[in-house]
Amino acid sequence: PARIDRSEVTVAMSRVITSPTRVVSYMPSLTTILHRLRTKPVLSPSLLAPAAISPLVSAIDTTGQHRDSLAVPELAMMMRLHPNFLLPGVVGMALDTPILPAPIPGPSPSSPVGTVECLVQVCPKKLHRSFMDLFVGAEVEPGALTVLALSEKTVNDMTGWSALVQEEREALLEHFVDSAKEICGRLKAAGYWADFIDPSSGRAFYSPHSNSTLLETDDRFRHLGFDVLDLGCCKCISHPLWGSHTFVGTIFTSAPMNSPEVQGIIQLLTLVPMNGANCF
């Protein structure tokens, strides 16, 4: 199974770790993600300037050479050109509080602003057929399927059951489904196919019914950078940083990792408030 080195790489205003076929970034909670998706406009590819996209794209090119970090200082320099125009293409946001040019340090996985991980990767070819069986009628060529996994660190240990665990899971499930709908909507609006797995059933949300499922204890998650713990009486997905304190949801799309739409979503989700400014 593929393993992902989630060693610390602090860059600009977010934490991003890259490999030739993966991008890993850390961000605030799912509720914050959902708010951003609903309130921030869809970024047109014309607004995603090459200077903003190239640091991400260059790190996931096809050369096969691993890069431990992005050329994000270039992005940081671009974003400091003018404190009122921080978005790609020198586009500004209307905020109630002033934006200061100095970014805060990148969040750590244990901090309140780093409890959600977005892992974007090309689907391993050996899993392509089994994943496509989840989506009746969808046609995506091997090597062209992108997987977005959203993981949130949970308060409770997910290996056991209690009223608190159930309540937390239900809240995270609702937030993930709503966020996945927004992300899929943006990708579909750009002309790509996109769907996600409902964690409560393991089945595709939009596609017609299929007997194929992808539950969070499925061994295929081992090939997506997670582990699956066999506890004897049951199984539990495990995150490399948070162990069994994690909730995982997956989104599938035909949009390439280096497409402006996927890069725009990553940029939107990893935008961190600067010097305590209230961007939410």
C-alpha positions as CSV (number, residue, x, y, z in Angstrom):
1,P,0.0,0.0,0.0
2,A,1.1,3.5,-0.8
3,R,2.4,5.5,2.2
4,I,2.3,9.3,2.3
5,D,5.0,11.3,4.2
6,R,3.0,13.8,6.1
7,S,6.1,15.3,7.6
8,E,5.9,19.0,8.5
9,V,6.2,21.5,5.6
10,T,5.2,25.0,6.6
11,V,4.5,27.3,3.6
12,A,3.0,30.8,3.3
13,M,-0.6,30.7,4.7
14,S,-1.2,27.0,4.8
15,R,0.5,23.7,5.2
16,V,1.0,21.8,1.9
17,I,2.9,18.6,1.3
18,T,3.4,17.3,-2.2
19,S,4.6,14.3,-4.1
20,P,4.5,13.6,-7.9
21,T,0.9,12.3,-7.6
22,R,-0.4,13.8,-4.4
23,V,-1.1,17.1,-2.7
24,V,-1.8,17.2,1.1
25,S,-3.0,20.4,2.8
26,Y,-4.3,21.2,6.2
27,M,-7.1,23.6,7.0
28,P,-9.8,24.6,9.5
29,S,-12.9,22.6,10.4
30,L,-15.5,21.2,7.9
31,T,-17.9,23.9,9.0
32,T,-15.5,26.6,8.0
33,I,-14.9,24.8,4.7
34,L,-18.6,24.7,4.0
35,H,-19.0,28.4,4.8
36,R,-16.2,29.2,2.4
37,L,-17.6,27.1,-0.4
38,R,-21.0,28.7,0.0
39,T,-19.8,32.3,0.3
40,K,-16.8,32.5,-2.0
41,P,-17.4,32.8,-5.7
42,V,-16.3,30.2,-8.2
43,L,-12.9,31.3,-9.5
44,S,-12.8,31.4,-13.3
45,P,-9.7,29.7,-14.8
46,S,-8.8,33.1,-16.3
47,L,-8.5,34.5,-12.7
48,L,-6.1,31.7,-11.6
49,A,-2.9,33.3,-12.7
50,P,0.0,31.0,-13.7
51,A,2.0,32.5,-10.9
52,A,-0.5,31.2,-8.4
53,I,-1.1,27.8,-10.0
54,S,2.4,26.9,-11.0
55,P,3.8,26.2,-7.5
56,L,1.2,23.5,-7.0
57,V,1.3,22.1,-10.6
58,S,5.1,22.0,-10.7
59,A,5.1,19.8,-7.6
60,I,2.7,17.2,-9.2
61,D,4.1,17.1,-12.7
62,T,4.9,13.8,-14.5
63,T,8.7,14.0,-14.1
64,G,8.4,11.6,-11.2
65,Q,10.8,13.6,-9.1
66,H,9.7,14.1,-5.5
67,R,9.7,17.7,-4.2
68,D,9.4,18.1,-0.4
69,S,7.9,21.6,-0.6
70,L,6.3,24.0,-3.1
71,A,7.7,27.1,-4.5
72,V,5.1,28.8,-2.4
73,P,7.3,31.7,-1.4
74,E,6.5,32.9,-5.0
75,L,2.8,32.7,-4.1
76,A,3.4,34.5,-0.8
77,M,5.3,37.3,-2.6
78,M,2.4,37.6,-5.1
79,M,-0.1,37.8,-2.3
80,R,1.9,40.5,-0.6
81,L,1.9,42.7,-3.6
82,H,-1.1,44.5,-2.2
83,P,-2.8,43.7,1.1
84,N,-6.3,44.3,-0.4
85,F,-5.8,42.1,-3.5
86,L,-4.9,38.6,-2.2
87,L,-6.6,36.3,-4.6
88,P,-5.0,34.9,-7.7
89,G,-5.1,37.4,-10.6
90,V,-4.8,40.2,-8.1
91,V,-8.4,40.0,-7.1
92,G,-9.6,41.4,-3.8
93,M,-12.2,40.3,-1.2
94,A,-14.6,42.5,0.7
95,L,-13.9,42.1,4.4
96,D,-15.1,43.9,7.4
97,T,-11.7,43.9,9.0
98,P,-8.4,45.0,7.4
99,I,-6.0,42.5,6.0
100,L,-2.4,42.7,7.2
101,P,0.4,41.6,4.8
102,A,2.3,39.4,7.2
103,P,0.9,35.8,7.3
104,I,0.5,33.8,10.5
105,P,2.6,30.7,10.9
106,G,1.4,27.6,9.1
107,P,-1.0,25.5,11.3
108,S,0.0,22.3,12.9
109,P,-2.2,19.2,12.7
110,S,-3.0,19.5,16.4
111,S,-4.0,23.2,16.3
112,P,-7.6,24.5,15.9
113,V,-6.8,25.7,12.3
114,G,-5.2,22.4,11.2
115,T,-7.7,19.7,12.2
116,V,-8.9,19.0,8.6
117,E,-6.7,17.4,6.0
118,C,-7.4,17.5,2.3
119,L,-5.6,14.8,0.4
120,V,-5.8,15.1,-3.4
121,Q,-4.3,12.3,-5.5
122,V,-4.5,10.4,-8.7
123,C,-6.4,7.1,-8.2
124,P,-4.0,4.2,-8.3
125,K,-4.6,2.3,-11.5
126,K,-5.0,-1.0,-9.8
127,L,-8.0,0.4,-7.9
128,H,-9.5,2.2,-10.9
129,R,-12.0,-0.5,-12.0
130,S,-13.2,-1.3,-8.5
131,F,-13.8,2.4,-7.7
132,M,-15.6,3.0,-11.0
133,D,-17.9,0.1,-10.1
134,L,-19.2,2.4,-7.4
135,F,-20.5,4.9,-10.0
136,V,-23.0,3.3,-12.4
137,G,-22.9,5.0,-15.9
138,A,-19.7,7.0,-15.2
139,E,-16.8,6.7,-17.6
140,V,-13.4,7.9,-16.6
141,E,-10.2,6.5,-18.2
142,P,-7.6,4.8,-16.0
143,G,-5.1,7.4,-14.8
144,A,-7.7,10.2,-15.2
145,L,-9.6,9.7,-11.9
146,T,-8.8,12.1,-9.1
147,V,-9.6,11.3,-5.5
148,L,-10.2,14.0,-2.8
149,A,-10.2,12.7,0.7
150,L,-11.4,15.0,3.5
151,S,-10.3,13.9,7.0
152,E,-11.2,15.6,10.2
153,K,-9.6,15.0,13.6
154,T,-12.3,13.9,16.0
155,V,-12.7,14.6,19.6
156,N,-13.8,11.1,20.4
157,D,-12.0,7.8,19.6
158,M,-13.9,6.3,16.7
159,T,-13.0,2.7,17.7
160,G,-15.8,2.6,20.3
161,W,-19.4,3.5,20.4
162,S,-21.2,5.9,22.8
163,A,-23.8,8.6,22.5
164,L,-21.0,11.2,22.2
165,V,-19.3,9.3,19.4
166,Q,-22.6,8.9,17.5
167,E,-23.5,12.6,17.9
168,E,-20.1,13.7,16.7
169,R,-20.2,11.3,13.7
170,E,-23.7,12.5,12.7
171,A,-22.5,16.1,12.8
172,L,-19.4,15.4,10.8
173,L,-21.4,13.4,8.3
174,E,-23.8,16.2,7.7
175,H,-20.9,18.7,7.3
176,F,-19.0,16.4,4.9
177,V,-22.1,15.7,2.7
178,D,-22.9,19.4,2.4
179,S,-19.2,20.3,1.6
180,A,-19.0,17.5,-0.9
181,K,-22.2,18.7,-2.7
182,E,-20.6,22.2,-3.0
183,I,-17.3,20.8,-4.3
184,C,-19.0,18.5,-6.8
185,G,-21.2,21.3,-7.9
186,R,-18.2,23.5,-8.7
187,L,-16.5,20.7,-10.7
188,K,-19.7,19.8,-12.6
189,A,-20.2,23.5,-13.5
190,A,-16.7,23.4,-15.1
191,G,-17.8,20.4,-17.2
192,Y,-16.2,17.6,-15.2
193,W,-17.8,14.5,-13.8
194,A,-17.9,14.4,-10.0
195,D,-19.5,12.3,-7.3
196,F,-18.8,11.3,-3.7
197,I,-19.3,8.4,-1.3
198,D,-21.9,8.8,1.4
199,P,-20.0,7.6,4.5
200,S,-23.2,6.4,6.1
201,S,-23.9,3.9,3.4
202,G,-20.7,3.5,1.5
203,R,-22.5,4.2,-1.8
204,A,-22.3,6.9,-4.4
205,F,-24.4,9.9,-3.6
206,Y,-25.5,11.0,-7.1
207,S,-25.0,7.9,-9.3
208,P,-27.7,5.2,-9.6
209,H,-27.8,2.4,-7.1
210,S,-24.9,-0.1,-7.2
211,N,-24.1,-3.1,-5.1
212,S,-20.6,-1.9,-4.8
213,T,-19.7,0.0,-1.6
214,L,-16.7,1.9,-0.1
215,L,-17.1,1.8,3.6
216,E,-14.4,3.6,5.8
217,T,-13.1,0.2,6.9
218,D,-12.4,-0.9,3.3
219,D,-8.9,-2.2,2.8
220,R,-8.6,0.0,-0.4
221,F,-8.1,3.0,1.9
222,R,-4.6,1.5,2.7
223,H,-3.7,2.5,-0.9
224,L,-5.0,6.1,-0.3
225,G,-2.6,6.9,2.6
226,F,-4.6,5.5,5.5
227,D,-4.5,2.4,7.6
228,V,-7.4,0.0,8.5
229,L,-7.1,-1.4,12.1
230,D,-8.4,-4.9,12.7
231,L,-9.6,-4.8,16.3
232,G,-10.9,-8.3,16.3
233,C,-14.6,-7.5,16.9
234,C,-14.5,-4.7,14.3
235,K,-12.4,-2.6,12.0
236,C,-11.6,1.1,12.1
237,I,-9.8,3.5,9.7
238,S,-6.7,5.1,11.1
239,H,-5.0,8.4,10.1
240,P,-1.2,8.7,10.2
241,L,-1.4,11.8,12.4
242,W,-4.6,11.3,14.4
243,G,-5.0,7.5,14.5
244,S,-8.5,6.4,15.2
245,H,-9.6,9.9,16.1
246,T,-10.6,10.7,12.5
247,F,-13.6,10.9,10.2
248,V,-12.9,10.4,6.4
249,G,-15.0,11.3,3.4
250,T,-14.1,10.8,-0.3
251,I,-14.9,12.6,-3.5
252,F,-14.1,11.3,-7.0
253,T,-13.8,13.4,-10.1
254,S,-12.6,13.4,-13.7
255,A,-11.0,16.8,-13.1
256,P,-7.1,16.5,-13.2
257,M,-5.2,17.4,-10.1
258,N,-3.4,20.2,-12.0
259,S,-6.6,21.6,-13.4
260,P,-7.5,25.2,-12.5
261,E,-10.7,24.0,-10.9
262,V,-9.0,21.6,-8.5
263,Q,-6.2,24.0,-7.7
264,G,-8.8,26.7,-7.1
265,I,-10.6,24.5,-4.6
266,I,-7.4,23.7,-2.8
267,Q,-6.5,27.4,-2.6
268,L,-9.9,28.3,-1.4
269,L,-10.0,25.7,1.3
270,T,-6.5,26.3,2.6
271,L,-6.8,30.1,2.9
272,V,-6.0,30.9,6.5
273,P,-7.0,34.1,8.3
274,M,-4.1,36.6,8.6
275,N,-3.1,38.0,12.0
276,G,-6.5,37.1,13.5
277,A,-8.5,38.9,10.8
278,N,-12.0,37.5,10.7
279,C,-12.4,36.1,7.2
280,F,-15.3,33.9,8.1
